[in-house]
Amino acid sequence: MHHVPYTYKLHSGKTVIQTIYDLHYQGAQEAADQVREWQSLDGLIDDQRYEKVLGLLEYQAGHAIVWRDAIDRWFARMSGIPDALGRVDHDPNRITASAMQLDGYTPVDVNPWETASGGKAYICSARSACTASSHLNRAAGWYTVAVQYFDYRNGVSTFRLLLNQQPVGTWQADNTLPGMAPNGDTSTRYTLRGVPLRPGDVLTIEGHPDDGEPAPIDYIEVTREAAPALQNASAH
């Protein structure tokens, strides 16, 4: 793919490998910025058009993260050279399913490996429901919580997000994505904004399988918001 070493310095002064890392983080940030820019038009556009475009932009922003992570993981392994900023697979806001308390969820290999955390997805092996919980130690405030999960072409799994065992969000894996296994094609996310958190709170993902789709999950992200936000959830 390139004819110079990973450590070769470009005109920018950055090495080839660092340029790869930086450009993919930049691209994901630009996709997220497009969501915020569109949200500034709320109330200036008819509701149906606004919600439709918002949903598409949010899906694009979520998949830009999947693409960023997959590419940077692959290059980190192939080059053996870490990101100078320590970002690849070290997101301080991210809690992978492997680090959560699991009830019924079990790991399966993902192919290609770079499209999920640690090359694993977690599927619900129970007939009814499975849970993945995490005790948080975050400063009191308002947060955005994103759940990264997998949505197969068939089946409509149902998920709930619980805060201290109280439901704060519900969604279904009902997008039409091109795949029947956990990977980059089926990875998507549910985002809930304006979640009030305090130290010691417990967040739980509750997954209900359906028709061969085992409510598969990857991770959650818990990001501090600059100011209180109105609750607004989406699954894209």
Residue frames as qw, qx, qy, qz and C-alpha x, y, z in Angstrom:
[[0.000, 0.883, 0.469, 0.000, 0.00, 0.00, 0.00],
 [0.019, -0.981, 0.177, 0.077, 3.00, 2.31, 0.38],
 [0.842, 0.393, -0.182, 0.322, 6.57, 2.21, -0.82],
 [0.141, 0.626, -0.467, 0.608, 8.30, 3.87, 2.12],
 [0.364, -0.113, -0.824, 0.419, 8.77, 2.68, 5.71],
 [0.340, -0.760, -0.550, -0.061, 6.09, 3.40, 8.32],
 [0.487, -0.645, -0.154, 0.569, 8.64, 5.67, 10.00],
 [0.403, 0.285, 0.319, 0.809, 9.27, 7.77, 6.87],
 [0.028, -0.586, -0.347, 0.732, 8.54, 11.44, 7.54],
 [0.357, 0.687, 0.540, 0.329, 6.19, 13.23, 5.15],
 [0.233, 0.498, 0.050, 0.834, 6.27, 16.93, 4.25],
 [0.487, -0.746, -0.214, -0.400, 4.01, 17.55, 7.25],
 [0.030, -0.600, 0.651, -0.463, 6.77, 16.34, 9.55],
 [0.783, -0.205, 0.422, -0.409, 4.70, 13.36, 10.65],
 [0.211, -0.235, 0.925, 0.212, 5.60, 9.75, 9.97],
 [0.403, -0.059, -0.700, -0.586, 3.51, 7.65, 7.60],
 [0.368, -0.331, -0.862, 0.113, 2.03, 5.61, 10.45],
 [0.073, -0.397, -0.483, 0.777, 1.18, 8.65, 12.58],
 [0.267, 0.149, -0.294, -0.906, -0.48, 10.28, 9.57],
 [0.411, -0.206, -0.823, -0.334, -2.66, 7.19, 9.16],
 [0.276, -0.420, -0.744, 0.441, -3.71, 7.33, 12.82],
 [0.013, -0.354, -0.210, 0.911, -4.33, 11.07, 12.84],
 [0.272, 0.036, -0.476, -0.836, -6.33, 11.21, 9.60],
 [0.401, -0.329, -0.827, -0.218, -8.75, 8.52, 10.75],
 [0.236, -0.496, -0.598, 0.583, -9.35, 10.25, 14.08],
 [0.061, 0.269, -0.088, -0.957, -9.80, 13.51, 12.21],
 [0.301, -0.126, -0.692, -0.644, -12.32, 11.92, 9.84],
 [0.346, -0.464, -0.809, 0.101, -14.40, 10.48, 12.68],
 [0.150, -0.460, -0.368, 0.794, -14.40, 13.87, 14.41],
 [0.151, 0.132, -0.335, -0.921, -15.55, 15.61, 11.24],
 [0.349, -0.307, -0.800, -0.380, -18.43, 13.13, 10.89],
 [0.309, -0.529, -0.671, 0.418, -19.46, 13.85, 14.51],
 [0.070, -0.323, -0.063, 0.942, -19.25, 17.60, 13.83],
 [0.211, -0.145, -0.604, -0.755, -21.73, 17.23, 10.98],
 [0.344, -0.520, -0.782, 0.021, -24.28, 15.86, 13.45],
 [0.253, -0.548, -0.387, 0.698, -23.87, 18.88, 15.73],
 [0.002, 0.152, -0.291, -0.945, -24.09, 21.28, 12.79],
 [0.285, -0.330, -0.731, -0.525, -27.34, 19.68, 11.64],
 [0.346, -0.550, -0.702, 0.291, -28.76, 19.80, 15.18],
 [0.131, -0.317, -0.139, 0.929, -28.29, 23.58, 15.14],
 [0.236, -0.078, -0.487, -0.838, -31.08, 23.65, 12.52],
 [0.133, -0.397, -0.894, 0.163, -33.64, 22.04, 14.83],
 [0.081, 0.688, 0.482, -0.536, -36.87, 24.03, 14.56],
 [0.141, 0.597, -0.279, -0.739, -35.87, 25.62, 11.26],
 [0.294, 0.175, -0.813, -0.472, -36.73, 22.54, 9.16],
 [0.794, -0.193, -0.160, -0.554, -39.88, 20.41, 9.12],
 [0.636, -0.468, 0.564, -0.244, -39.73, 17.63, 11.71],
 [0.954, 0.183, 0.237, -0.032, -39.89, 14.72, 9.26],
 [0.649, 0.679, -0.214, 0.269, -36.98, 15.95, 7.14],
 [0.140, -0.778, 0.501, -0.353, -34.96, 16.97, 10.21],
 [0.763, -0.348, 0.506, -0.203, -35.29, 13.58, 11.92],
 [0.930, 0.348, 0.105, 0.055, -34.57, 11.64, 8.71],
 [0.498, 0.727, -0.324, 0.344, -31.35, 13.50, 7.97],
 [0.364, -0.694, 0.509, -0.356, -30.32, 13.45, 11.64],
 [0.919, -0.145, 0.347, -0.116, -30.68, 9.68, 11.70],
 [0.844, 0.486, -0.036, 0.223, -28.52, 9.29, 8.59],
 [0.210, 0.793, -0.396, 0.412, -25.83, 11.61, 9.91],
 [0.586, -0.570, 0.484, -0.313, -25.77, 9.86, 13.29],
 [0.974, 0.074, 0.210, 0.037, -25.41, 6.48, 11.60],
 [0.644, 0.665, -0.183, 0.332, -22.57, 7.89, 9.49],
 [0.120, -0.781, 0.460, -0.405, -20.83, 9.31, 12.57],
 [0.808, -0.362, 0.420, -0.199, -21.15, 6.00, 14.40],
 [0.944, 0.257, 0.139, 0.154, -19.80, 4.01, 11.47],
 [0.364, 0.812, -0.322, 0.322, -16.91, 6.46, 11.07],
 [0.458, -0.648, 0.545, -0.271, -15.84, 5.34, 14.56],
 [0.937, 0.002, 0.349, -0.027, -16.08, 1.67, 13.51],
 [0.746, 0.616, -0.043, 0.250, -13.97, 2.39, 10.41],
 [0.017, 0.851, -0.415, 0.321, -11.46, 4.51, 12.37],
 [0.653, -0.508, 0.528, -0.194, -10.96, 1.84, 15.00],
 [0.947, 0.176, 0.264, 0.049, -10.70, -1.01, 12.50],
 [0.616, 0.716, -0.156, 0.290, -8.13, 0.71, 10.30],
 [0.075, -0.804, 0.471, -0.356, -6.01, 1.99, 13.19],
 [0.808, -0.359, 0.444, -0.143, -6.07, -1.38, 14.98],
 [0.923, 0.333, 0.125, 0.143, -4.94, -3.14, 11.82],
 [0.461, 0.758, -0.261, 0.380, -2.08, -0.73, 11.17],
 [0.402, -0.731, 0.460, -0.303, -1.01, -0.78, 14.82],
 [0.894, -0.183, 0.408, -0.016, -0.68, -4.57, 14.66],
 [0.836, 0.486, 0.096, 0.237, 0.93, -4.71, 11.21],
 [0.312, 0.814, -0.263, 0.414, 3.43, -1.91, 11.87],
 [0.738, -0.275, -0.443, 0.429, 4.17, -2.69, 15.51],
 [0.240, 0.163, -0.160, 0.944, 4.31, 1.08, 16.08],
 [0.093, -0.633, -0.698, 0.321, 1.82, 2.57, 18.56],
 [0.069, 0.854, 0.295, 0.422, -0.09, 5.80, 18.08],
 [0.374, 0.260, -0.360, 0.814, 2.04, 8.58, 19.58],
 [0.349, -0.379, 0.121, -0.848, -1.09, 9.96, 21.29],
 [0.061, -0.051, 0.929, -0.360, -2.04, 6.58, 22.78],
 [0.561, 0.104, 0.084, -0.817, -5.57, 6.59, 21.37],
 [0.624, 0.135, -0.663, -0.392, -5.85, 3.22, 19.62],
 [0.717, -0.289, -0.632, -0.048, -7.89, 0.90, 21.86],
 [0.402, -0.195, -0.534, 0.718, -7.26, 3.19, 24.85],
 [0.193, -0.569, -0.276, -0.750, -10.40, 5.34, 24.87],
 [0.061, 0.072, -0.692, 0.716, -10.87, 6.51, 28.49],
 [0.537, 0.026, 0.155, -0.829, -14.64, 6.79, 27.95],
 [0.728, 0.140, -0.536, -0.404, -15.04, 3.24, 26.63],
 [0.527, -0.296, 0.728, -0.322, -15.95, 0.15, 28.65],
 [0.432, 0.212, -0.774, -0.411, -15.74, -3.06, 26.63],
 [0.850, -0.245, -0.193, -0.424, -18.10, -5.95, 27.26],
 [0.771, 0.107, -0.556, 0.292, -15.10, -8.01, 28.38],
 [0.210, 0.208, -0.515, 0.804, -14.63, -5.61, 31.31],
 [0.532, -0.303, 0.011, -0.791, -18.30, -5.71, 32.36],
 [0.373, -0.072, 0.849, -0.367, -20.12, -8.07, 34.69],
 [0.442, 0.120, -0.624, -0.633, -21.85, -10.50, 32.36],
 [0.530, 0.069, 0.738, -0.411, -24.92, -12.67, 32.91],
 [0.737, 0.456, 0.481, -0.134, -25.64, -14.90, 29.91],
 [0.457, 0.848, -0.226, -0.145, -23.36, -13.06, 27.49],
 [0.827, -0.239, 0.391, 0.326, -20.47, -15.10, 26.04],
 [0.020, 0.711, -0.409, -0.572, -17.62, -14.10, 23.69],
 [0.831, 0.376, 0.387, 0.137, -17.36, -15.12, 20.03],
 [0.465, -0.231, 0.378, 0.766, -14.63, -14.38, 17.50],
 [0.392, 0.815, 0.161, -0.395, -15.25, -11.56, 15.03],
 [0.587, 0.002, 0.549, 0.595, -14.02, -11.76, 11.44],
 [0.597, 0.431, -0.392, 0.552, -12.23, -9.57, 10.54],
 [0.583, -0.398, -0.524, 0.477, -10.84, -9.25, 14.06],
 [0.268, -0.004, -0.120, 0.956, -10.19, -5.52, 13.84],
 [0.259, -0.433, -0.390, -0.771, -13.90, -4.66, 13.60],
 [0.663, -0.649, -0.284, -0.240, -14.61, -5.30, 17.30],
 [0.277, -0.790, 0.459, -0.298, -12.89, -4.67, 20.62],
 [0.449, -0.433, 0.778, -0.076, -10.27, -7.36, 21.20],
 [0.284, 0.192, -0.823, -0.452, -11.57, -9.18, 18.13],
 [0.061, -0.263, -0.943, 0.197, -14.59, -10.37, 20.13],
 [0.439, -0.349, -0.201, -0.803, -18.33, -9.77, 20.21],
 [0.139, -0.003, 0.853, -0.503, -20.53, -10.87, 23.09],
 [0.465, -0.178, -0.590, -0.636, -23.72, -12.74, 22.27],
 [0.592, -0.245, 0.407, -0.651, -26.68, -13.68, 24.44],
 [0.252, 0.147, -0.949, -0.119, -26.63, -17.43, 24.94],
 [0.248, 0.237, 0.775, -0.531, -29.91, -17.43, 26.90],
 [0.128, 0.479, 0.787, 0.366, -33.34, -17.82, 25.39],
 [0.107, -0.868, -0.481, 0.064, -34.85, -14.83, 27.15],
 [0.059, 0.973, -0.086, 0.205, -32.42, -12.09, 28.21],
 [0.776, -0.049, -0.214, 0.591, -28.79, -11.39, 29.08],
 [0.161, -0.985, -0.057, -0.009, -27.15, -8.47, 30.87],
 [0.673, 0.214, -0.177, 0.685, -23.81, -6.66, 30.91],
 [0.333, -0.919, -0.209, -0.038, -23.25, -4.25, 33.81],
 [0.569, 0.309, -0.253, 0.719, -20.57, -1.78, 34.82],
 [0.412, -0.784, -0.315, 0.341, -20.06, 0.15, 38.07],
 [0.398, 0.735, 0.054, 0.546, -19.08, 3.71, 37.20],
 [0.520, -0.554, -0.217, 0.613, -16.75, 6.03, 39.03],
 [0.302, 0.502, 0.292, 0.756, -17.53, 9.24, 37.20],
 [0.051, -0.129, -0.314, 0.939, -17.87, 12.74, 38.61],
 [0.260, 0.620, 0.663, -0.330, -21.48, 13.84, 39.03],
 [0.112, 0.449, -0.269, -0.845, -22.82, 15.47, 35.90],
 [0.753, 0.482, 0.182, -0.409, -24.57, 15.00, 32.60],
 [0.340, -0.353, 0.788, 0.372, -23.28, 12.40, 30.17],
 [0.718, 0.374, -0.309, -0.499, -23.86, 10.92, 26.75],
 [0.595, -0.224, 0.770, -0.045, -24.01, 7.11, 26.81],
 [0.614, 0.452, -0.447, -0.468, -23.44, 5.21, 23.57],
 [0.768, -0.142, 0.619, -0.090, -23.92, 1.44, 23.25],
 [0.322, 0.498, -0.667, -0.450, -22.03, -0.22, 20.40],
 [0.704, 0.046, 0.666, -0.242, -23.86, -3.37, 19.29],
 [0.048, -0.158, 0.810, 0.563, -24.39, -5.53, 16.20],
 [0.608, 0.369, 0.296, -0.637, -27.55, -5.60, 14.11],
 [0.360, -0.021, 0.864, 0.353, -27.95, -8.62, 11.82],
 [0.250, -0.009, -0.530, -0.810, -29.98, -8.62, 8.62],
 [0.573, -0.372, -0.650, -0.333, -32.51, -11.04, 10.15],
 [0.525, -0.452, -0.612, 0.382, -34.05, -10.92, 13.61],
 [0.079, -0.744, -0.016, -0.663, -35.00, -7.90, 15.71],
 [0.542, -0.221, -0.609, 0.535, -33.29, -8.09, 19.08],
 [0.255, -0.874, -0.198, -0.363, -34.55, -5.72, 21.77],
 [0.535, 0.101, -0.447, 0.709, -32.27, -3.84, 24.14],
 [0.342, -0.898, -0.231, -0.150, -32.75, -1.82, 27.29],
 [0.406, 0.392, -0.413, 0.715, -30.29, 0.51, 28.96],
 [0.595, -0.695, -0.403, -0.023, -30.71, 0.57, 32.75],
 [0.174, 0.559, -0.409, 0.700, -29.32, 3.07, 35.25],
 [0.183, -0.196, 0.730, -0.629, -29.33, 1.59, 38.75],
 [0.150, 0.241, 0.958, -0.030, -31.85, -1.00, 37.50],
 [0.338, 0.674, 0.394, -0.525, -34.20, 1.69, 36.21],
 [0.596, 0.410, 0.520, 0.454, -34.78, 1.78, 32.43],
 [0.044, -0.698, 0.031, 0.714, -33.58, 4.97, 30.74],
 [0.345, 0.516, -0.465, -0.632, -33.61, 3.79, 27.12],
 [0.716, 0.150, 0.678, -0.069, -35.11, 1.08, 24.90],
 [0.382, 0.597, -0.409, -0.575, -34.39, 0.27, 21.26],
 [0.908, 0.170, 0.377, -0.074, -34.59, -2.50, 18.67],
 [0.299, -0.407, 0.665, 0.551, -31.93, -3.84, 16.32],
 [0.593, 0.550, 0.574, -0.126, -34.14, -3.35, 13.27],
 [0.174, 0.735, -0.357, -0.549, -31.86, -1.61, 10.77],
 [0.916, 0.380, 0.127, -0.020, -31.33, -3.28, 7.40],
 [0.124, -0.786, 0.577, 0.184, -27.59, -3.95, 7.49],
 [0.778, 0.418, -0.409, -0.229, -25.81, -6.40, 5.15],
 [0.275, 0.411, -0.835, 0.240, -24.71, -9.21, 7.39],
 [0.838, -0.360, -0.282, -0.297, -25.58, -12.17, 9.59],
 [0.801, -0.182, -0.333, 0.463, -22.57, -12.05, 11.93],
 [0.308, -0.910, -0.045, 0.275, -20.87, -9.54, 14.21],
 [0.645, 0.055, 0.240, 0.723, -18.39, -7.49, 12.16],
 [0.128, -0.264, 0.051, 0.955, -17.89, -4.05, 10.65],
 [0.165, -0.275, -0.636, -0.702, -20.93, -4.45, 8.38],
 [0.468, -0.585, -0.628, -0.210, -23.33, -4.94, 11.29],
 [0.426, -0.302, -0.443, 0.729, -21.69, -2.80, 13.99],
 [0.074, -0.662, -0.286, -0.688, -23.85, 0.18, 14.94],
 [0.250, -0.053, -0.597, 0.761, -24.73, 2.21, 18.01],
 [0.282, -0.782, -0.523, -0.186, -27.50, 3.54, 20.20],
 [0.305, 0.217, -0.269, 0.887, -26.90, 6.99, 21.70],
 [0.359, -0.776, -0.518, -0.024, -28.63, 8.48, 24.73],
 [0.281, 0.430, -0.184, 0.838, -27.86, 12.07, 25.69],
 [0.343, -0.543, 0.125, -0.756, -28.49, 13.98, 28.87],
 [0.800, -0.290, -0.524, 0.026, -27.97, 11.08, 31.30],
 [0.275, -0.804, 0.321, -0.418, -27.39, 12.26, 34.90],
 [0.851, 0.011, -0.479, 0.215, -24.66, 10.16, 36.52],
 [0.398, -0.811, 0.324, -0.279, -23.08, 10.11, 39.98],
 [0.154, 0.485, -0.849, 0.145, -20.15, 8.14, 41.43],
 [0.313, -0.063, 0.886, -0.336, -21.15, 4.54, 42.11],
 [0.709, 0.339, 0.068, -0.615, -23.95, 4.38, 39.54],
 [0.487, -0.072, 0.848, 0.197, -24.43, 1.12, 37.65],
 [0.525, 0.445, -0.283, -0.667, -25.15, 1.03, 33.93],
 [0.547, 0.000, 0.837, -0.008, -26.60, -2.19, 32.50],
 [0.425, 0.261, -0.543, -0.675, -27.27, -3.33, 28.95],
 [0.603, 0.097, 0.729, -0.310, -30.12, -5.83, 28.80],
 [0.283, 0.321, -0.643, -0.636, -30.37, -7.77, 25.54],
 [0.718, 0.187, 0.556, -0.375, -33.29, -9.90, 24.33],
 [0.179, -0.190, 0.799, 0.542, -32.46, -12.17, 21.32],
 [0.651, 0.456, 0.290, -0.533, -34.85, -12.69, 18.41],
 [0.835, 0.522, 0.115, -0.130, -34.99, -15.10, 15.45],
 [0.878, 0.195, 0.023, 0.436, -31.30, -16.05, 15.39],
 [0.238, 0.710, -0.190, 0.635, -30.03, -12.59, 16.30],
 [0.693, -0.354, -0.541, 0.320, -28.41, -13.02, 19.75],
 [0.252, -0.960, -0.115, -0.051, -28.53, -9.39, 20.92],
 [0.804, 0.048, -0.103, 0.584, -24.77, -9.03, 20.29],
 [0.180, -0.983, -0.013, 0.036, -22.81, -6.20, 21.96],
 [0.682, 0.433, -0.234, 0.541, -19.31, -4.71, 21.85],
 [0.405, -0.093, -0.403, 0.815, -18.90, -1.81, 24.33],
 [0.087, -0.911, -0.404, -0.001, -20.37, 1.30, 25.94],
 [0.405, 0.285, -0.100, 0.863, -18.97, 4.83, 25.87],
 [0.311, -0.816, -0.446, 0.197, -19.71, 7.28, 28.67],
 [0.438, 0.314, 0.069, 0.840, -18.77, 10.84, 27.69],
 [0.163, -0.564, -0.418, 0.693, -19.11, 13.96, 29.86],
 [0.250, 0.759, 0.452, 0.398, -21.28, 16.69, 28.33],
 [0.284, 0.267, -0.136, 0.911, -20.30, 20.34, 28.47],
 [0.316, -0.079, 0.268, -0.907, -23.71, 21.37, 29.77],
 [0.482, 0.234, 0.762, -0.364, -27.08, 19.76, 30.61],
 [0.198, 0.115, -0.653, -0.722, -28.81, 18.45, 27.51],
 [0.751, 0.060, 0.143, -0.641, -32.34, 17.44, 26.73],
 [0.586, -0.116, 0.801, 0.024, -32.69, 13.66, 26.58],
 [0.644, 0.565, -0.217, -0.468, -32.54, 12.51, 22.97],
 [0.627, -0.245, 0.733, 0.099, -31.98, 8.91, 21.96],
 [0.665, 0.557, -0.283, -0.409, -31.24, 7.31, 18.63],
 [0.759, -0.176, 0.611, 0.141, -30.23, 3.92, 17.28],
 [0.617, 0.756, -0.134, -0.173, -28.22, 4.17, 14.07]]
